Amino acid sequence: MLPRKLKLLKSPQLIKVLSLTAVVFLFDACSSMGMGSKSAPLKAGFNVKKVVLRNGLTVLVAPNPKLPIVSYYTLFDVGGRDEGVGTTGATHFLEHMMFKGAKKYGPGQFDTLLEKSGGMTNAYTTNDMTVYYQNIPVEFLDTMIDMEADRMQNLLLEPVSFESERQVIFEERKMRYENSPDGLIFLALMKKVFAGTPYGQSVIGEEADLKALTRDQMMEFFKNYYVPNNAIIAISGDVDPDTVIKKIEEKYGVIPRSEKLKELKDKTSGEEVFKSKAEFGQEYKFYATNPIPKFVMAFQGEKLGTRKSYVMDLLAMILGNGGSSYLTQKYVKSDEPMLTEINLSNFNLIHSGVFYFAGELMEGKKIEDVKKQIEGDLKEMCDQSINQRSLQKSKNQILAQGYNQLKTNAGVASTIVRNEKWHGDFNYGLKEMEIYNSISENEVQIACREVLEESKSIFISTWDKYPKTAEKK
């Protein structure tokens, strides 16, 4: 059995943000968006049965009889944004403790029983949600339902494992931040761009908070947020929906809903709560262990679901996706390269977002020169990179990524549970693709100029020695 801290390395984490973070799709066919062709009406959807139990638990079941396996996803609508002053890292800490035993399935049994069946389990925590997932043989599903229902209502938070897991999280923090230049610079990015908001803090947690968090605080956090009306379950695989739903009602239906959840959620929602105090136009330097400097240049982004967020997804694909992208060709593969790598991300959160590109300098290059060059190039980047061909190519890439996502039970379960959470509609991918398909070259040009030419950025770089002007983290 792998230690939990190593398993977490395989799960989606905010430290490594892809160009299309938070973009998933639902499609049955991918023939309607051929290069240069006029798109036919998209036909898409899932054979999914959805029910909401009386206690508020949302259940999605997608039958797929091809193989005798099942993917089981449980999403809790709680993340780093729900933590207050002094409790940063509580959501992620609780994620670890969910594997350490409950009333019926005690310490060590969850992982042991599941892995003996031939299945696997993992979890991840983000700013906006916590997700637990399993891939299992179908004959283990009844036990899986029982195990998940047990830990949703009867988590032990056993004192000895609580303290030992605290040390595991400290080691994870060191690995992801202090000993990782990429992690450190991403954390700095979040703190600067989302200053004064719940997004401007570490999901893993600040050191002082991790040291001070108590079992009683964690239990209160568990009781507040790990409730059925704050959860969505998605199951995809060789199952009969009616049978599965009946079993879930039997095991989960007795768990009471929370009547104070809305009051808690109201404290971490609303425009004022997420109105950043960020100072765009500023530059920051941080000490890090990497011998070659890295940097990020960040611009104000869009929250999840706005039309402009989809436009900026396409812009990110055009400028920074793959070896043939504009940024790579200009700064990495040119005759006189300045960078060893560069990538671009449009990172959408539920209440805000950031648009940024990050890179690593070629040996011998100076960060001041690279910054000056990029700032000068921003004024011509939109005109040189965006055309009908590059736009259509990006739309095709998005469709291909979405289609590939749905080739596995895990991809289907992950897709429908997140779309249900983000949009209130597990089948939202069709709407998303219609939006992408309707975006014009002119829209992308306008967004590009608004973001890259007319806006100020926050520029963050790392150094392998501690200069007087650097911030030490």
Residue pairs with C-beta under 8 A, 6 or more apart in sequence:
1 111
1 112
1 115
3 168
4 96
4 99
4 165
4 168
5 168
5 169
5 171
5 172
7 121
7 122
8 122
8 123
8 124
8 172
10 122
11 122
11 123
11 124
12 124
12 126
13 124
13 126
13 176
14 126
14 127
14 186
14 190
14 203
15 176
15 180
15 182
15 183
15 186
15 187
16 182
17 186
17 345
17 347
18 345
19 313
19 316
19 317
19 320
19 321
19 343
19 344
19 345
19 346
20 313
20 316
20 317
20 346
20 398
20 401
21 345
21 346
21 347
21 348
22 304
22 347
22 348
22 349
22 422
23 313
23 398
23 401
23 402
23 432
24 402
24 405
24 414
24 415
24 418
24 419
24 429
25 44
25 398
25 399
25 401
25 402
25 403
25 405
25 406
25 415
25 429
25 432
25 433
26 44
26 45
26 46
26 402
26 406
26 415
26 416
26 419
26 426
26 427
26 428
26 429
26 430
27 42
27 44
27 399
27 402
27 403
27 406
27 429
27 430
27 433
28 43
28 44
28 45
29 43
29 44
30 399
30 400
30 403
32 39
32 40
32 41
32 42
32 43
33 39
33 395
33 396
33 399
33 437
34 396
35 392
35 393
35 396
36 392
39 437
42 430
42 433
42 434
42 437
44 427
44 429
44 430
44 433
45 427
45 430
46 62
46 412
46 416
46 426
46 427
47 62
47 63
48 60
48 61
48 62
48 416
48 426
48 427
49 60
49 61
49 241
49 242
49 245
50 58
50 59
50 60
50 61
50 420
50 426
51 58
51 59
51 245
52 58
52 59
53 59
53 228
53 248
53 249
53 252
53 253
54 253
55 228
55 229
55 252
55 253
55 255
55 256
55 257
56 227
56 228
56 229
56 230
56 257
57 228
57 229
57 231
57 232
57 233
57 248
57 252
57 255
58 231
58 232
58 233
58 420
59 232
59 233
59 235
59 245
59 248
60 232
60 233
60 234
60 235
60 413
60 416
60 417
60 420
60 426
61 234
61 235
61 236
61 239
61 241
61 244
61 245
62 234
62 235
62 236
62 237
62 409
62 412
62 413
62 416
63 236
63 237
63 238
63 239
63 240
63 241
64 236
64 237
64 238
64 409
64 412
65 238
66 238
67 237
67 238
68 137
68 138
68 139
68 238
69 135
69 136
69 137
69 138
69 237
69 238
69 409
70 135
70 136
70 137
70 138
70 140
70 141
70 144
70 235
70 236
70 237
70 238
70 239
70 409
71 133
71 134
71 135
71 136
71 235
71 236
71 237
71 408
71 409
71 410
71 412
71 413
71 414
72 133
72 134
72 135
72 136
72 141
72 144
72 148
72 233
72 234
72 235
72 413
73 131
73 132
73 133
73 233
73 234
73 235
73 410
73 413
73 414
73 417
74 131
74 132
74 133
74 148
74 152
74 231
74 232
74 233
75 129
75 130
75 131
75 231
75 232
75 233
75 234
75 417
75 418
75 421
76 129
76 130
76 131
76 225
76 226
76 230
76 231
77 128
77 129
77 225
77 230
77 231
77 232
77 265
77 421
78 91
78 129
78 130
78 225
78 226
78 230
79 91
79 125
79 126
79 127
79 128
79 129
79 130
79 203
80 88
80 91
80 92
80 125
80 126
80 127
80 128
80 198
80 199
80 201
80 202
80 203
81 127
81 128
81 198
81 199
81 268
81 350
81 351
82 91
82 198
82 225
82 264
82 268
83 89
83 90
83 91
83 198
83 201
86 209
86 212
87 209
87 213
87 217
87 221
88 201
88 202
88 205
88 206
88 209
88 210
89 169
89 202
89 203
89 204
89 205
89 206
89 209
89 210
89 213
90 205
90 209
90 213
90 217
90 218
90 221
91 125
91 130
91 203
91 221
92 125
92 169
92 203
92 204
92 205
93 165
93 166
93 169
93 205
93 210
93 213
93 218
94 130
94 218
94 221
94 222
94 226
95 123
95 124
95 125
95 130
95 132
96 165
96 168
96 169
97 155
97 157
97 161
97 162
97 165
97 218
98 123
98 132
98 151
98 155
99 110
99 111
99 121
99 123
100 107
100 156
100 157
100 158
100 161
100 162
100 165
101 107
101 108
101 109
101 110
101 155
101 156
101 158
101 161
102 110
102 150
102 151
102 153
102 154
102 155
102 156
103 150
103 154
103 156
104 146
104 147
104 150
104 154
105 113
105 146
105 147
105 150
105 151
106 156
107 156
107 158
107 161
110 121
110 147
110 151
111 121
113 143
113 147
114 120
114 121
114 134
114 136
114 140
114 144
114 147
115 121
117 136
117 137
117 139
117 140
117 143
118 136
118 137
118 140
119 134
119 135
119 136
119 137
119 140
119 144
120 134
120 135
120 136
121 132
121 133
121 134
122 132
122 133
123 130
123 131
123 132
123 133
124 130
124 131
125 203
126 203
127 198
127 199
127 203
127 349
128 349
128 350
129 418
129 421
131 414
131 417
132 148
133 410
133 413
133 414
134 144
135 409
135 410
136 144
138 237
138 238
138 239
141 235
141 239
141 244
141 247
142 247
145 244
145 247
145 248
145 251
145 252
146 251
148 233
149 248
149 251
149 252
149 255
152 226
152 228
152 231
152 252
152 255
153 255
155 219
155 222
155 226
157 215
157 218
157 219
157 222
159 215
162 215
162 218
166 210
166 213
169 204
169 205
169 210
170 207
170 210
172 204
173 202
173 204
173 205
173 207
173 210
176 183
176 204
177 183
177 184
177 187
177 202
177 204
177 473
178 184
178 473
179 289
181 288
181 289
181 290
181 294
181 462
182 294
184 286
184 288
184 462
184 473
185 286
185 288
185 294
185 295
185 296
185 358
185 460
185 461
185 462
186 296
187 202
187 473
188 284
188 286
188 460
188 471
188 473
189 296
189 298
189 354
189 356
189 458
189 460
190 199
190 200
190 201
190 202
191 200
191 201
192 200
192 278
192 279
192 282
192 284
192 298
192 458
192 460
193 200
193 276
193 278
193 298
193 300
193 354
193 356
193 458
194 200
194 274
194 276
194 278
194 352
194 354
195 276
195 277
195 278
195 279
196 275
196 276
196 277
197 273
197 274
197 275
197 276
197 277
197 351
197 352
198 268
198 273
198 274
199 274
199 349
199 351
199 352
200 276
204 210
205 213
224 258
224 260
224 261
224 264
225 261
225 264
227 255
227 256
227 257
227 258
227 261
228 252
228 255
228 256
228 257
229 257
229 258
229 261
230 258
230 261
232 417
232 420
232 421
233 248
233 252
233 417
234 413
234 414
234 416
234 417
234 420
234 426
235 244
235 413
236 409
236 410
236 412
236 413
236 416
237 409
267 273
269 351
273 351
274 351
274 352
276 352
278 300
278 458
279 458
280 299
280 300
280 455
280 456
280 457
280 458
281 456
281 457
281 458
282 458
282 459
283 371
283 458
283 459
283 460
283 461
284 458
284 459
284 460
284 461
284 471
285 460
285 461
285 462
285 463
285 467
285 469
285 470
285 471
286 460
286 461
286 462
286 463
286 470
286 471
286 472
286 473
287 462
287 463
287 464
287 465
287 466
287 470
287 471
287 472
287 473
288 294
288 462
288 463
288 464
289 464
290 360
290 462
290 464
291 464
292 340
292 360
292 361
292 362
292 363
292 464
293 360
293 361
293 367
293 461
293 462
293 463
293 464
294 358
294 359
294 360
294 361
294 461
294 462
295 358
295 359
295 361
295 367
295 370
295 371
295 459
295 460
295 461
295 462
296 356
296 357
296 358
296 459
296 460
297 356
297 357
297 358
297 371
297 374
297 457
297 458
297 459
298 354
298 355
298 356
298 457
298 458
298 459
298 460
299 354
299 355
299 356
299 451
299 452
299 455
299 456
299 457
300 353
300 354
300 355
300 451
300 455
301 309
301 312
301 346
301 347
301 348
301 352
301 353
301 354
301 355
301 356
302 308
302 309
302 312
302 346
302 348
302 353
302 355
303 309
303 348
303 349
303 350
303 351
303 352
303 353
304 348
304 349
304 350
304 353
304 422
305 348
305 422
305 423
307 435
308 447
309 346
309 348
309 353
310 432
310 435
310 436
310 439
311 439
311 443
311 444
311 447
312 346
312 355
312 447
312 451
313 346
313 398
313 436
314 391
314 394
314 395
314 398
314 436
314 439
314 444
315 346
315 386
315 444
315 447
315 448
315 451
316 344
316 345
316 346
316 355
317 394
317 397
317 398
318 325
318 326
318 385
318 386
318 390
318 391
318 393
318 394
318 444
319 325
319 326
319 327
319 344
319 357
319 381
319 385
320 326
320 327
320 328
320 342
320 343
320 344
320 345
320 357
321 344
321 394
321 397
322 328
323 333
325 344
326 381
326 384
326 385
326 390
327 342
327 343
327 344
327 357
328 342
330 377
331 337
331 338
331 339
331 342
331 359
331 374
332 339
332 340
332 341
332 342
337 362
338 361
338 362
338 365
338 369
338 370
338 373
339 359
339 360
339 361
339 362
339 365
339 370
340 359
340 360
340 361
340 362
341 359
341 360
342 357
342 358
342 359
342 360
343 357
343 358
343 359
344 355
344 356
344 357
345 354
345 355
345 356
345 357
345 358
346 353
346 355
347 353
347 354
347 355
347 356
350 422
355 451
359 370
361 367
361 370
367 461
371 459
371 461
378 452
378 453
379 453
381 448
381 452
382 445
382 448
382 449
382 452
382 453
383 445
385 448
386 441
386 444
386 445
386 448
387 441
388 441
391 439
391 441
391 444
395 436
395 437
398 433
398 436
399 433
402 429
402 433
404 411
405 411
405 414
405 415
406 412
406 415
415 429
416 426
416 427
417 426
419 425
419 426
419 427
419 428
419 429
420 426
422 428
423 431
425 431
463 470
466 472
